[in-house]
Amino acid sequence: MSETSHSSVGSLPCDYHRSEELMLREDTVQEVLARVARGEGIKTIARELEVDRKTVKRWRRQGQWQPRQSQARPRGVVPYLEQLTQQGPEVGWNAVVLHRELQSLGFTDGVQQVRRAIRPWRAEARWAEVATVRYEMGLGEQAQVDFGELRIWIGEQRERVHLFVTTLGYSRRLWVRASPHERRSALLDRHERAFRQFGGVPLTCLYDNPRTLVLGRRDREVQWHPVFQDFGACQVSCVTDCD
């Protein structure tokens, strides 16, 4: 393999180098140090062991493997959950208002952290309203589309899993699929799969202003992303009842 194909090895972000250094197993580090002791070059060691050159240099300076030291990390919004549960219902679970309130208490993270934290409570409040006053829809008229998320353990690693949920308005049938992210490509793919599963396309879909689909509003009209507009036009051209 040519030198050109490996030129990216030395150009990765600093955070990547640091995380790679911490994750190397002891046997890999011992192999690095043994090769350094035999006089092998840094580039050769990095290429053959598939690690970064900066990582090799770091372990050469340290001279021996050291286990990763656990460090206390800031807990983000966790210390403020009580305030959120108390003030959330008063402001209709408005994330911007809640974020401003938490900032006055010393919270330093962004509003997106607050949105993620209150999402289950917002969903619970929304479903409580639906349970109190059911909004009846006709057959095939509407579906509600939204993303939720869970944190689950996969082996020894805790991962965030995004859940795409489609609910038919008439029958309340659900279609749920996991996704590694909430980007536009995942949204469009899950729409197609849901419609295929239901055997048709509802006349309308209800969304909670997803940033990947909604660019903003003009004259009180929603400005959709053009890719999603094209996708919607294609789907509407073959509408069938799916409740």
PEHUQUI-V528008 format. One record per run of one state. SS is the DSSP state (hx for helix, st for strand, lp for the rest). FROM is the first residue (numbers start at 1). LEN is the number of residues. Records with the same first field share a line. If there is no record, write none. Layout:
BEGIN
SS: FROM-LEN  FROM-LEN
END
This chain:
BEGIN
lp: 1-3  12-2  24-2  38-4  50-3  63-15  92-3  104-7  133-9  155-2  169-5  180-4  199-2  202-2  207-7  219-2  225-1  237-3  241-3
hx: 4-8  14-10  26-12  42-8  53-10  78-14  95-9  111-22  184-15  226-11
st: 142-13  157-12  174-6  201-1  204-3  214-5  221-4  240-1
END
